Amino acid sequence: MKVSLKYIFLASFIFYCSIGFAKDTLQITQLLKRIQQLQTAENGIFPKGLFPSYRMYELNKDRQIADPNIAFTGYINYSLKAVMPNLTAYQQVIAKLIIKNSQPVFAKYKNQKGRPTYNFWPTDTVTFFPNSGFLNHFTKTHSLADDLDDTSLILMGLSADSSLAQEAHLIMQQFINKDKQEINHFFEKYKEFVTYSTWFGKKMPVEIDVSVLCNVLLFVQTYNLPWTKTDSACLNLIVNIIKDKKHITEAKYMSHYYPTSALILYHVSRLMNKKEIPELNELKPQMIQEVKDLLLRSKSFIEKVILSTTLLRWNTDPPQQEPIYTNSIRELIEEDENFAFFIVNLAYVQLKVPDSFKKWSGKSGVGKFYYYCPAYNNMLLLENLVLQNTVPISSRK
């Protein structure tokens, strides 16, 4: 393990100093092996094949609770397939084994009625906030509906048949903010855009999240699905929010689950990297400058990684950074307390109350949970190093 951590630190240091780029792939191999090591090997608190993730409550950050959600495993699965063509033959063997070992676990999260949609938590044993004591009493009446975010990522990560993708896309058309009275006031200015709600459930509140919309459009682009009116409306909403800079000034309201400017821009850049979208390309200079500004202000190592990745997707070099000093590589990558890729704030998304009350209660921290996954933090760094190796220096700005 000492050798492994040594090379992970070297990779981190190379990125952080922005002195040069990883010319050999040893660091990437070590990160792949670390991800493989973190994957659950036997059934227990976490199902076999799942990548363990944890949540922390805003008002009690000292307590970390095991959370057997599928989101991070879906992200890792998708990300490994995305970087696969740029890995060495040996690295591909490791990546394919990780993916293979994760495949069976997705069945535990699939819709129990056979619909090609997926849930954040296991559907074979319905639960609400697993391992949460008193919250478990709400299991049956408050269980989550399947969601468009996990469904899009999982189907892409599974390389699902195109017929299943088409079926899922058709189902998505039924879950839109067609009743303008339901849309929250955060999006009042944009109520003419009839976009997807986050949830497939009819009883769930209509909820719009621009990062989730990016993932759905990424799914549409990946499968070359015909764009619907709703898809076009989603793109128009994203474009208008970026033009208005709402992703900078009101990120937590524009994207409830990925509530930072850095995370929103990361999702937008990934969508743009899949296929060219002229409407977003026009805004690239603005977004590049925003990412550079965010990178210079960020205090989180992993957030700096994703901001660097965002710039590399746009063929732009990250600004140089001051080196950091730490005695713990796990703290640097896997236990970055300043970073959470996924955040749930029940005050914003579950309560059918006025948005003024949501803002007030949201600031209090009641119902706010931070999610992190050590394996996915390693995956984010791996993704960055692959881009450093594959984006030609001559094409960078």
Summary of the structure (lengths in Angstrom):
residues: 397
radius of gyration: 20.1
end to end distance: 37.7
largest distance: 58.2
contacts: 1264
relative contact order: 0.14
helix: 55%
strand: 7%
